[in-house]
Amino acid sequence: MGKYKQKHDDDLLKNNLLGMTSYKDLEEAEAFVFLLRAAQIEQKKYIISLFTVDSFKQLHHHLFKDLYPFAGQFRDVQLIKGNTRFCQAQYISAYSSELFYQLNKEPSWKSLQEAANRLAYFKSELNMLHPFREGNGRTIRIFIHHFAFSRGIKWEYEKMDREMYLRAMIHSVTNLEPLRQIFIDTISYRK
């Protein structure tokens, strides 16, 4: 909470399924619900096997369905965070179709450097799409992790320095190099 414009945060507080009435309680509930649902993915109780717009929406629904009535639905509101204006709501559907088409037509990667370049590109583009009202970063991270894994790449995102990662994501709007370097430092061929 408190990440976007105040009106957006107020709307989240008014429309949560658990009846939370304070931002602090909503943040704590969101963190708890997310951890439970993410653990199901780790335990293979929820499988990500397709990398389509629909599977992306289903992942978001899985992660946030206990908290938000809009889980799994693309937003119809505008989002701005700091100086970053994310994809306008009216263009999300069209741009997501193009982006997921690219993702599914992606040729094999010949090196870890190429994998890092392409993962940085898709991570940055999905972030700028920012299609959900809440939970974009977590959903995108899990989705990209599984996409990389499906291509023989292990992304150990838990090894990232959080502050460097946040700065790299902010810079990825105009410069992918810091994000590429984070991928280079945290990916390897899976065994």
NORZIHU-V737758 format. One record per pair of residues at least 12 apart in sequence whose C-alpha atoms are under 10 Angstrom apart, sorted by the first residue. I is the first residue (numbers start at 1). J is the second residue. D is the distance in Angstrom with one decimal. If there is no record, write none. Layout:
i = <I	I>
j = <J	J>
d = <D	D>
//
This chain:
i = <1	1	1	1	1	1	1	2	2	2	3	3	3	3	3	4	4	4	4	4	4	4	5	5	5	5	5	8	8	8	8	8	8	9	9	9	10	10	11	12	12	12	12	12	12	12	13	13	13	13	15	15	15	15	16	16	16	16	16	16	16	17	17	17	17	17	18	18	18	18	19	20	26	29	29	30	30	30	30	30	30	30	31	33	33	33	33	33	34	34	34	34	34	34	34	34	34	35	36	37	37	37	37	37	37	38	38	38	38	38	38	38	39	40	40	41	41	41	41	46	46	47	47	48	48	48	48	48	49	49	49	50	50	50	50	50	51	51	51	51	51	51	51	51	51	52	52	52	52	52	52	52	53	53	53	53	53	53	53	54	54	54	55	55	56	56	56	56	56	56	57	57	57	57	57	57	57	58	58	58	59	59	59	59	59	59	60	60	60	60	60	60	60	60	60	60	60	60	61	61	62	63	63	63	64	64	64	68	68	70	70	70	71	71	71	71	72	72	72	73	73	73	74	74	74	74	74	74	74	74	75	75	75	75	75	75	75	75	75	75	76	76	76	76	76	76	76	76	77	77	77	77	77	78	78	78	78	79	79	79	79	79	80	82	83	84	84	84	85	85	85	86	86	86	86	86	87	87	87	87	87	87	87	88	88	88	88	89	89	89	89	91	91	92	92	92	92	93	93	95	95	95	95	96	96	96	96	96	99	99	99	99	100	100	102	103	103	103	103	104	106	108	108	109	109	109	111	111	112	112	112	112	112	112	113	113	113	113	113	114	114	115	115	115	115	115	115	115	115	115	115	116	116	116	116	116	116	116	116	116	116	116	116	116	116	117	117	117	117	117	117	117	118	118	118	119	119	119	119	119	119	119	119	119	119	120	120	120	120	120	120	120	120	120	120	120	120	120	121	121	121	121	121	122	122	123	123	123	123	123	123	123	123	123	123	124	124	124	124	124	124	124	124	124	124	124	125	125	126	126	126	126	126	127	127	127	127	127	127	127	128	128	128	128	137	141	141	142	145	145	148	148	148	148	149	149	149	149	150	151	151	152	152	152	152	153	153	153	153	153	154	154	154	154	154	154	155	155	155	155	155	155	155	155	156	156	156	156	156	157	157	157	157	157	158	159	159	159	159	160	160	160	160	161	164	164	164	165	165	165	165	165	166	167	168	168	168>
j = <13	23	24	26	27	30	134	23	27	81	79	80	81	82	134	78	79	80	81	82	133	134	78	79	80	81	82	77	78	79	80	133	134	23	133	134	22	23	133	26	67	68	69	70	133	134	25	26	27	68	67	68	69	70	30	65	66	67	68	69	70	65	66	67	68	69	30	66	67	68	67	67	67	66	67	63	64	66	67	68	134	135	64	63	64	65	66	67	62	63	64	65	66	67	135	138	139	63	63	59	62	63	64	65	66	59	62	63	64	138	139	142	63	62	63	59	62	63	142	59	62	59	146	142	143	146	147	150	146	147	150	104	143	146	147	150	100	101	103	104	143	144	146	147	150	96	97	99	100	101	103	104	93	96	97	98	99	100	101	72	73	100	72	143	72	100	139	140	142	143	71	72	73	74	131	132	139	71	72	73	71	72	139	140	142	143	72	73	74	132	134	135	136	138	139	140	142	143	73	139	139	135	138	139	134	135	139	133	134	132	133	134	132	133	134	135	131	132	133	131	132	133	89	92	93	96	130	131	132	133	88	89	90	92	93	130	131	132	133	134	88	89	90	91	92	131	132	133	89	90	131	132	133	90	130	131	133	130	131	132	133	134	130	170	170	128	170	173	128	129	130	127	128	129	130	131	125	126	127	128	129	130	131	128	129	130	131	129	130	131	132	129	131	129	130	131	132	129	131	125	126	129	131	125	126	129	130	131	122	125	126	129	122	126	122	118	119	122	147	147	118	151	152	151	152	153	188	189	153	183	184	187	188	189	180	181	183	184	187	180	184	148	151	152	153	180	183	184	187	188	189	148	153	155	177	179	180	181	182	183	184	185	186	187	188	176	177	179	180	181	183	184	148	180	183	144	145	147	148	155	179	180	183	184	187	144	168	169	172	176	177	178	179	180	181	182	183	184	172	176	177	179	180	140	144	137	140	141	143	144	145	169	172	176	179	140	168	169	170	171	172	173	174	175	176	179	172	173	139	140	141	143	144	139	140	141	169	170	172	173	169	170	172	173	169	155	157	157	157	187	187	188	189	190	187	188	189	190	190	189	190	188	189	190	191	187	188	189	190	191	186	187	188	189	190	191	183	184	185	186	187	188	189	190	183	185	186	187	188	182	183	185	186	187	186	182	185	186	187	182	183	185	186	182	178	179	182	178	179	181	182	183	179	179	180	181	182>
d = <8.9	6.3	8.1	8.0	6.5	9.8	8.9	8.2	9.9	9.5	9.9	8.8	6.3	8.2	9.7	9.9	6.7	5.9	5.0	7.6	9.7	9.6	9.6	7.5	6.7	7.2	8.8	8.4	8.9	8.0	9.6	8.2	9.5	8.2	9.6	9.4	9.6	8.7	9.8	8.7	9.7	7.9	9.9	9.9	8.4	8.3	9.6	7.1	9.8	9.7	8.8	6.8	7.2	8.9	9.8	10.0	8.8	5.5	5.0	6.9	9.2	8.7	6.8	5.0	5.7	6.6	10.0	7.9	6.2	8.5	9.1	9.5	8.8	9.6	7.9	9.5	7.8	8.9	6.9	9.3	10.0	9.1	10.0	7.4	7.1	8.9	6.9	7.5	9.1	5.6	6.6	9.6	9.1	9.3	9.0	8.7	9.8	8.5	8.4	9.8	6.8	5.3	7.9	9.4	9.3	9.8	8.7	6.7	10.0	9.4	9.6	8.5	9.9	9.5	9.4	9.6	9.4	9.4	9.1	8.8	8.3	9.2	9.5	9.3	7.8	6.9	8.6	9.5	8.1	8.5	8.0	9.3	9.8	9.4	8.5	9.3	7.5	9.6	7.7	7.0	7.9	9.2	8.8	6.9	9.6	9.4	8.7	9.6	6.0	8.1	8.4	7.6	9.1	6.9	6.9	9.9	9.0	6.3	9.0	8.9	9.9	9.9	9.5	9.2	8.0	9.5	7.9	8.3	9.8	7.1	8.0	4.5	6.5	7.7	9.2	8.8	9.1	8.5	5.7	8.8	9.2	7.2	6.9	9.3	8.7	7.8	4.9	8.2	9.8	8.2	9.4	7.5	8.1	8.9	5.9	8.9	9.8	9.4	7.7	9.5	9.7	8.4	8.9	7.6	8.8	7.7	9.5	9.5	8.8	8.4	7.9	9.2	7.9	8.6	8.6	9.1	9.6	7.6	9.7	8.2	6.7	8.6	8.2	7.5	7.9	10.0	8.9	5.2	5.1	7.5	9.6	6.4	9.1	8.3	9.9	8.7	5.8	5.0	5.4	8.9	8.8	5.3	7.3	10.0	9.0	8.9	8.7	8.3	5.9	8.8	9.7	9.2	7.6	9.0	9.9	9.8	8.8	8.1	9.3	9.4	7.8	9.9	10.0	9.7	9.4	8.6	8.1	8.4	8.1	9.8	9.7	8.0	5.2	6.1	6.1	8.6	9.8	9.8	9.2	6.1	5.0	6.7	7.7	9.8	8.3	9.3	9.2	9.0	9.3	7.7	9.6	8.9	9.7	6.5	8.4	6.3	9.6	9.5	8.6	9.7	9.8	7.5	10.0	9.4	8.2	7.3	9.9	8.4	8.0	7.8	8.0	9.2	9.3	9.4	9.1	9.4	9.9	7.5	9.1	9.9	8.8	7.6	9.9	8.1	9.5	9.7	9.9	9.3	8.2	9.0	7.1	7.4	7.0	7.7	8.4	9.2	8.8	6.6	9.5	9.5	9.5	8.1	9.1	9.9	7.9	9.1	8.4	8.4	8.5	9.5	10.0	9.6	9.7	9.7	9.9	8.5	5.4	7.6	8.3	5.1	5.6	9.1	9.2	7.6	9.8	8.2	8.5	8.6	5.6	8.8	8.0	8.6	9.8	8.4	9.7	7.3	9.2	8.9	7.5	9.8	9.0	7.7	7.4	9.9	10.0	9.5	9.8	9.3	8.2	6.6	8.4	9.1	5.8	5.3	8.8	8.7	7.0	9.7	8.5	7.1	10.0	8.7	8.3	9.4	7.9	9.3	7.0	7.6	9.3	6.8	9.9	8.7	9.0	9.9	8.8	9.5	9.5	6.9	9.1	9.4	5.9	7.0	9.7	9.7	7.7	8.3	8.8	8.4	9.9	6.8	9.7	10.0	9.4	9.9	7.2	9.5	8.1	9.7	9.2	9.1	9.6	9.9	9.2	7.5	9.9	9.9	8.3	9.5	8.0	9.9	8.9	10.0	9.7	9.7	9.9	10.0	8.9	7.5	9.8	9.2	9.2	8.6	5.9	5.5	8.1	6.5	5.8	4.7	5.3	9.0	8.2	5.5	5.3	5.9	5.1	8.6	7.5	9.4	9.3	5.7	4.5	6.8	8.8	8.8	8.9	9.0	5.3	6.2	8.4	8.9	8.4	9.6	6.3	8.3	8.6	9.5	8.7	6.6	9.9	7.0	8.8	8.2	7.0	8.7	8.3	8.9	8.2	8.3	7.1	10.0	7.2	9.8	9.3	8.7	8.7	9.0	8.1>
//
